[in-house]
Amino acid sequence: MYVFIQRALTASGALEGDLFHTLLVLIAFGGGGLYYARASMSDDQQPMQLIGRTVVAGAVFLLLIGVIQLSISTKYTSTSGLIAPGSFSVLVTTIIIATVGGISAVVVFVSLSRLVFIKRRKNTRRNYLFFVATAACFILIEYLSSPNGFGMKSLDTLAVVAYGFTFVGILVNAFHFSWILVLTRREKLLNLLLSLFGFLFFIILSIYVNDGETLHDGLRAYHPMLYAFVTLSFHFGTVYMGIGFASTLLHLPTAKEFDRKKMEISTLQNLSRLITQVFDFDELMATTTHLALEVSEADGAWLELMPTNGKAKRSEHSQERITIVRNSLKNISEIDVSRLRTSEGHALQQLALDAARPVLVQDFTSDRRLDAATRALKGIGTLAMVPLSSHGEIIGLLCVTKKEAYAFDKDAVLVLTAFADMVSVAIENSTLIRESIVKERMEQELFVAQQMQRSLLPQVLPSSPRFEIAARSIPAYEVGGDYYDVLPLDDTHLGFVVGDVSGKGVSAALYMAQVKGIFQSLGGNSASTRDILIRMNGPLCNSMERKSFISLLYAVLDTGSGGLAFSRAGHCPLLHVRGGEAHFLQPEGMALGLDASERFAHSLCEESLQLEADDIVVMYTDGVTEARNPDDEEFQYHRLAETVTMAANKPAAEILEAILTNVHAHSTREEAEDDLTILILRWRGGV
């Protein structure tokens, strides 16, 4: 500014002053332009924001020029073509015009450049660099040829040629309007208005910058390079805004259809996120009908689902009408939906269920598939019903309505069908998640039950130099109905019990816990094994279901003499091995819980056995002898006897492992078919 003012006041034309002034102009506006370009590039600017900035920049500068022309008399002197301010006030005005004009030109140039690169193509960068290069050449030549520059008149023709190439670059870059396609109809209307005003503003500014004394002479007097840059920027704005107005006007008729397609894509994207994010079933239903209204631009919508969320199979020829449950009605009443009937008197929705494909009722007042009362309904002109299917089975319907007739075309039905497919996936995911939550809760409860059941079994078995005891119970499921216990009755007697509740799982485990409680309450009694079983039968008959029963073997060992007394209530025979020979002892007895009369007591017998050194007694459940191999052959008693006989010289724990190993090898199955329990007593005798 200092050099410009000095030259204006002293009429100095020193080359040093011009070069210094040029350097200042380049640094000021070039640096400012780069700063603005970098700052605006860091923002996520939308096309409409950039267009708005461009129009505002042109409007502000045009307003300034208008104010200056109305309020200030701007006179410039011209000596040999060299333009200079005629007075000090004109000097100040020139500085203001140059500053505001330069800033406006920077905003226009950078904003339009950003617009050129939105949705860029392969050759966009090349075309833009051509434009920038030709513009730089024109600005330089304008500086060299202008009287306010170096005054090289011989370059005037070259300046015209350079401007021609620059204008070609402006035209090539001004046709980059791919971003108009993605604007909504409202944004297109706004862009149409802004482009029209922008075109008018910049064409007026272009006229002023070429011929107007205030703008033309003021910019040339300040610096010819700034004049050239402002001129090109305003010409760029004029061409871009004019082409933008025409392009927007051409795309406006298709704007509504494009908005609909954009809404459809957005809705489908929202639903795809909904599939993985929404687990609450009610929220999913509400969101689905809301999105259905958006994707189809419908007036009303609702979902109809099978009572169990679908997957109810139905024969093609079946006349059975499926009862469906309505969910999340939007802008339509339950009463109106219930009134939708066919001419045969069936629910109208049955048409889509029977056809297993979308059904479209285009005109409610004239469609003969509807009964008279349905055709008379107000507020429904068009109805589309799209089945929701999962794995080939219909799980419900998505229904949407419009007040006008013939409101849905083929494309709308296709979009609704795609939407319905995603809704089906979302419903299935929600159902699976609910089922997995229930399953996880049940597994947790079963885990707790398993821990509790384990606590009911003996944690530490009695030991003595006279005998060895080993036992194991393996449930077929998480919990089972097998039970064993070893209970010290007094200082010289041990009670052994092995039981098997009919059935498996939780119910069997509950009965097993009941058996333990009854046994422990009676076990301390000095009564015989037969009497104990008789006393146990009464409470169990009163509490158990008729189809349930318990087989049980109860034995009492005299730890001093080795005498073993036992009774069997419908249980597996007791295995006794002595000297390499195996015997199955099977006294008479009826299972517990079957009969509360005297017949149970009459059926029971007690047997006694005097154990000798190295005798082995095996008590077990039928999960051992009835274990089946792939050929459906049971393990049977003889394999059990052979296993124990072959391992007779081993400790009780190793005999137990030998039995388990052979049973597993026989069945070759990872999971047992039945609960399995084994209790081994090895008598050492007097030691």
WOPEVEN-V855927 format. One record per residue. RES is the residue in three letters. OMEGA is omega in degrees with one decimal (NA if undefined). Layout:
BEGIN
RES:OMEGA + RES:OMEGA
END
This chain:
BEGIN
MET:-177.1 + TYR:-178.5 + VAL:179.4 + PHE:-179.8 + ILE:-179.1 + GLN:-179.4 + ARG:-179.5 + ALA:-176.2 + LEU:-173.8 + THR:-176.8 + ALA:179.6 + SER:177.3 + GLY:-177.2 + ALA:179.9 + LEU:-179.4 + GLU:179.4 + GLY:179.4 + ASP:-179.2 + LEU:179.4 + PHE:176.9 + HIS:178.1 + THR:179.3 + LEU:178.4 + LEU:179.3 + VAL:-180.0 + LEU:-179.0 + ILE:-175.5 + ALA:-174.8 + PHE:175.4 + GLY:178.2 + GLY:177.7 + GLY:178.4 + GLY:178.4 + LEU:178.9 + TYR:-179.8 + TYR:179.7 + ALA:-179.7 + ARG:-178.9 + ALA:-179.8 + SER:179.5 + MET:-179.9 + SER:178.4 + ASP:176.4 + ASP:-174.2 + GLN:175.7 + GLN:-178.7 + PRO:-177.5 + MET:176.4 + GLN:-179.6 + LEU:176.8 + ILE:179.4 + GLY:178.2 + ARG:-178.6 + THR:-178.5 + VAL:179.2 + VAL:179.2 + ALA:178.3 + GLY:-178.7 + ALA:-179.3 + VAL:-178.7 + PHE:177.8 + LEU:177.4 + LEU:178.8 + LEU:179.9 + ILE:178.9 + GLY:179.3 + VAL:-178.3 + ILE:-178.2 + GLN:-179.1 + LEU:-171.2 + SER:-174.0 + ILE:174.9 + SER:-176.4 + THR:178.4 + LYS:178.0 + TYR:176.3 + THR:-179.9 + SER:179.2 + THR:-176.5 + SER:178.6 + GLY:-178.9 + LEU:-175.9 + ILE:179.4 + ALA:178.4 + PRO:-177.7 + GLY:-178.7 + SER:-179.2 + PHE:178.9 + SER:177.2 + VAL:177.5 + LEU:178.8 + VAL:179.1 + THR:179.9 + THR:179.1 + ILE:179.1 + ILE:-179.9 + ILE:-178.1 + ALA:-177.8 + THR:-178.6 + VAL:179.0 + GLY:178.6 + GLY:179.2 + ILE:178.9 + SER:179.9 + ALA:177.6 + VAL:179.7 + VAL:-179.2 + VAL:-176.3 + PHE:-177.6 + VAL:-178.8 + SER:178.8 + LEU:176.9 + SER:176.1 + ARG:179.1 + LEU:179.4 + VAL:-174.2 + PHE:173.5 + ILE:-174.5 + LYS:-177.6 + ARG:176.5 + ARG:-175.3 + LYS:-175.7 + ASN:-177.6 + THR:-178.4 + ARG:179.9 + ARG:179.8 + ASN:-179.2 + TYR:178.1 + LEU:175.4 + PHE:179.3 + PHE:-179.0 + VAL:-178.9 + ALA:179.3 + THR:177.4 + ALA:178.4 + ALA:178.1 + CYS:179.6 + PHE:-179.5 + ILE:179.8 + LEU:-179.1 + ILE:177.7 + GLU:178.2 + TYR:-178.0 + LEU:-175.2 + SER:-176.2 + SER:175.6 + PRO:177.3 + ASN:174.8 + GLY:179.7 + PHE:174.6 + GLY:-179.5 + MET:-175.4 + LYS:-177.1 + SER:-177.2 + LEU:-177.9 + ASP:179.9 + THR:178.7 + LEU:178.1 + ALA:178.2 + VAL:179.0 + VAL:179.8 + ALA:177.8 + TYR:178.0 + GLY:177.6 + PHE:179.5 + THR:180.0 + PHE:174.6 + VAL:177.2 + GLY:177.1 + ILE:-179.2 + LEU:-178.3 + VAL:-177.5 + ASN:-177.2 + ALA:-179.9 + PHE:177.9 + HIS:-178.0 + PHE:179.4 + SER:-177.6 + TRP:178.4 + ILE:-177.2 + LEU:-173.9 + VAL:178.6 + LEU:173.6 + THR:-179.4 + ARG:178.7 + ARG:179.2 + GLU:177.1 + LYS:177.8 + LEU:177.9 + LEU:178.9 + ASN:177.6 + LEU:-179.7 + LEU:-179.4 + LEU:-179.3 + SER:178.9 + LEU:178.8 + PHE:178.9 + GLY:178.3 + PHE:179.6 + LEU:-179.7 + PHE:-173.4 + PHE:176.7 + ILE:175.3 + ILE:179.0 + LEU:178.7 + SER:177.1 + ILE:179.6 + TYR:-175.7 + VAL:179.2 + ASN:-172.7 + ASP:-175.4 + GLY:-176.6 + GLU:-176.2 + THR:-175.3 + LEU:-177.6 + HIS:-176.8 + ASP:-179.3 + GLY:-179.7 + LEU:178.4 + ARG:179.9 + ALA:-179.8 + TYR:174.5 + HIS:-178.5 + PRO:179.0 + MET:177.6 + LEU:177.6 + TYR:-179.2 + ALA:-179.1 + PHE:179.2 + VAL:179.4 + THR:-179.6 + LEU:-179.1 + SER:-179.7 + PHE:175.7 + HIS:177.0 + PHE:178.8 + GLY:-180.0 + THR:-178.2 + VAL:-176.4 + TYR:-179.8 + MET:178.8 + GLY:178.9 + ILE:178.5 + GLY:177.6 + PHE:-179.8 + ALA:-179.1 + SER:178.9 + THR:179.3 + LEU:179.5 + LEU:-177.7 + HIS:-174.8 + LEU:-179.8 + PRO:-178.8 + THR:-174.3 + ALA:-177.6 + LYS:178.4 + GLU:178.2 + PHE:177.2 + ASP:179.7 + ARG:178.4 + LYS:178.6 + LYS:177.5 + MET:178.7 + GLU:-179.5 + ILE:179.7 + SER:-179.7 + THR:178.5 + LEU:176.5 + GLN:177.9 + ASN:-179.7 + LEU:177.8 + SER:174.4 + ARG:-179.9 + LEU:-177.8 + ILE:-175.3 + THR:-173.2 + GLN:-175.7 + VAL:-179.0 + PHE:-179.7 + ASP:-173.1 + PHE:-179.0 + ASP:177.8 + GLU:178.5 + LEU:179.9 + MET:-178.9 + ALA:-179.6 + THR:-179.3 + THR:180.0 + THR:176.5 + HIS:178.4 + LEU:177.7 + ALA:176.0 + LEU:-178.5 + GLU:-172.9 + VAL:-178.1 + SER:-175.1 + GLU:-177.5 + ALA:176.9 + ASP:179.7 + GLY:180.0 + ALA:172.7 + TRP:177.7 + LEU:173.8 + GLU:-175.3 + LEU:171.6 + MET:-178.1 + PRO:-179.6 + THR:-176.7 + ASN:171.5 + GLY:178.5 + LYS:173.5 + ALA:-175.1 + LYS:177.9 + ARG:-179.7 + SER:179.8 + GLU:-176.4 + HIS:-177.7 + SER:177.3 + GLN:-178.7 + GLU:179.2 + ARG:-176.1 + ILE:176.3 + THR:-178.5 + ILE:-176.1 + VAL:-179.0 + ARG:-178.5 + ASN:166.3 + SER:177.5 + LEU:179.5 + LYS:174.7 + ASN:174.9 + ILE:-174.9 + SER:176.9 + GLU:-179.0 + ILE:179.6 + ASP:179.9 + VAL:-178.8 + SER:-179.8 + ARG:-178.9 + LEU:-175.4 + ARG:174.2 + THR:179.4 + SER:176.8 + GLU:178.6 + GLY:179.0 + HIS:174.9 + ALA:-177.0 + LEU:-179.5 + GLN:-178.7 + GLN:177.0 + LEU:179.7 + ALA:179.2 + LEU:179.5 + ASP:-178.3 + ALA:-177.9 + ALA:176.8 + ARG:-179.0 + PRO:176.7 + VAL:-176.4 + LEU:173.5 + VAL:-171.3 + GLN:-178.3 + ASP:-176.7 + PHE:-173.5 + THR:-174.3 + SER:-177.5 + ASP:-175.9 + ARG:175.5 + ARG:-177.2 + LEU:175.5 + ASP:-173.4 + ALA:-179.0 + ALA:178.9 + THR:179.3 + ARG:-178.7 + ALA:-179.1 + LEU:178.3 + LYS:174.7 + GLY:177.2 + ILE:176.2 + GLY:-179.6 + THR:179.1 + LEU:173.7 + ALA:179.0 + MET:-176.9 + VAL:179.5 + PRO:170.5 + LEU:-176.2 + SER:177.9 + SER:-178.9 + HIS:176.3 + GLY:-178.3 + GLU:-179.2 + ILE:179.8 + ILE:178.7 + GLY:-178.7 + LEU:168.9 + LEU:-175.7 + CYS:177.5 + VAL:-178.3 + THR:171.1 + LYS:179.7 + LYS:-178.9 + GLU:174.8 + ALA:179.4 + TYR:-176.4 + ALA:-179.2 + PHE:175.2 + ASP:-177.2 + LYS:180.0 + ASP:179.5 + ALA:178.8 + VAL:178.0 + LEU:178.5 + VAL:177.8 + LEU:178.0 + THR:177.2 + ALA:177.6 + PHE:-179.9 + ALA:177.4 + ASP:179.1 + MET:176.3 + VAL:178.9 + SER:178.6 + VAL:179.8 + ALA:179.5 + ILE:179.5 + GLU:177.6 + ASN:179.2 + SER:179.0 + THR:-180.0 + LEU:179.3 + ILE:177.2 + ARG:179.5 + GLU:-179.8 + SER:177.6 + ILE:178.1 + VAL:-180.0 + LYS:179.4 + GLU:177.8 + ARG:178.9 + MET:178.2 + GLU:177.8 + GLN:178.8 + GLU:178.1 + LEU:177.7 + PHE:177.4 + VAL:179.4 + ALA:179.0 + GLN:178.5 + GLN:179.3 + MET:179.8 + GLN:177.7 + ARG:179.9 + SER:178.3 + LEU:179.5 + LEU:-179.3 + PRO:178.1 + GLN:177.8 + VAL:179.9 + LEU:178.2 + PRO:178.2 + SER:-177.8 + SER:174.2 + PRO:-177.2 + ARG:-175.6 + PHE:173.2 + GLU:177.7 + ILE:173.9 + ALA:-178.0 + ALA:177.2 + ARG:175.0 + SER:-177.6 + ILE:179.6 + PRO:177.0 + ALA:176.6 + TYR:-178.9 + GLU:176.0 + VAL:-176.7 + GLY:-177.7 + GLY:175.9 + ASP:-177.0 + TYR:171.1 + TYR:178.0 + ASP:173.6 + VAL:-169.4 + LEU:174.1 + PRO:-178.9 + LEU:173.7 + ASP:-175.8 + ASP:-173.7 + THR:-178.2 + HIS:174.8 + LEU:175.7 + GLY:178.8 + PHE:177.6 + VAL:173.9 + VAL:-177.1 + GLY:-179.4 + ASP:177.7 + VAL:178.2 + SER:-176.7 + GLY:-178.8 + LYS:174.5 + GLY:-170.3 + VAL:-177.9 + SER:177.9 + ALA:179.9 + ALA:178.4 + LEU:177.1 + TYR:178.4 + MET:178.1 + ALA:177.8 + GLN:178.5 + VAL:-178.9 + LYS:-179.3 + GLY:180.0 + ILE:-177.7 + PHE:-178.8 + GLN:178.4 + SER:-178.5 + LEU:-172.0 + GLY:-178.8 + GLY:179.9 + ASN:-179.0 + SER:-179.8 + ALA:179.9 + SER:179.0 + THR:179.3 + ARG:-179.2 + ASP:179.0 + ILE:-179.2 + LEU:178.2 + ILE:179.5 + ARG:179.1 + MET:-172.8 + ASN:-176.9 + GLY:179.5 + PRO:-178.4 + LEU:177.4 + CYS:-178.2 + ASN:-173.1 + SER:-174.3 + MET:174.0 + GLU:-174.5 + ARG:-177.1 + LYS:-178.4 + SER:176.7 + PHE:-178.6 + ILE:170.8 + SER:-172.9 + LEU:174.6 + LEU:-179.0 + TYR:-178.9 + ALA:178.0 + VAL:-179.0 + LEU:170.6 + ASP:-173.9 + THR:177.5 + GLY:-175.0 + SER:-177.0 + GLY:176.7 + GLY:-177.8 + LEU:175.8 + ALA:-177.1 + PHE:175.0 + SER:-174.3 + ARG:177.9 + ALA:178.2 + GLY:-174.8 + HIS:177.9 + CYS:179.2 + PRO:174.4 + LEU:179.7 + LEU:178.8 + HIS:-179.4 + VAL:179.4 + ARG:176.1 + GLY:178.0 + GLY:178.6 + GLU:-177.0 + ALA:178.5 + HIS:176.0 + PHE:-177.7 + LEU:-170.1 + GLN:176.5 + PRO:-177.7 + GLU:176.8 + GLY:178.9 + MET:-179.8 + ALA:179.5 + LEU:174.4 + GLY:-178.1 + LEU:-173.1 + ASP:-179.0 + ALA:-177.6 + SER:179.3 + GLU:-179.6 + ARG:178.4 + PHE:-179.0 + ALA:-179.6 + HIS:-177.9 + SER:-173.3 + LEU:174.0 + CYS:176.1 + GLU:176.6 + GLU:179.2 + SER:-178.0 + LEU:177.0 + GLN:-178.0 + LEU:175.2 + GLU:-177.6 + ALA:178.5 + ASP:172.1 + ASP:179.4 + ILE:176.2 + VAL:-179.0 + VAL:172.8 + MET:-168.7 + TYR:174.2 + THR:-175.1 + ASP:173.5 + GLY:177.7 + VAL:-172.8 + THR:-178.0 + GLU:175.1 + ALA:-173.0 + ARG:174.5 + ASN:-179.1 + PRO:177.8 + ASP:179.3 + ASP:178.5 + GLU:-177.9 + GLU:177.8 + PHE:173.3 + GLN:-174.0 + TYR:-174.0 + HIS:177.3 + ARG:176.6 + LEU:179.9 + ALA:179.8 + GLU:-179.2 + THR:-178.7 + VAL:-179.4 + THR:-178.8 + MET:-179.2 + ALA:-172.5 + ALA:-177.7 + ASN:-175.9 + LYS:176.0 + PRO:-177.3 + ALA:-178.9 + ALA:-179.7 + GLU:174.8 + ILE:177.7 + LEU:-179.8 + GLU:178.6 + ALA:178.5 + ILE:-179.3 + LEU:179.9 + THR:-178.1 + ASN:177.7 + VAL:179.4 + HIS:178.8 + ALA:-179.6 + HIS:-175.8 + SER:-179.9 + THR:179.6 + ARG:-179.2 + GLU:-177.6 + GLU:179.6 + ALA:176.5 + GLU:-176.6 + ASP:174.6 + ASP:-175.1 + LEU:-179.9 + THR:179.4 + ILE:173.9 + LEU:-177.7 + ILE:172.3 + LEU:176.9 + ARG:-177.2 + TRP:-179.8 + ARG:-178.9 + GLY:-179.4 + GLY:179.9 + VAL:NA
END
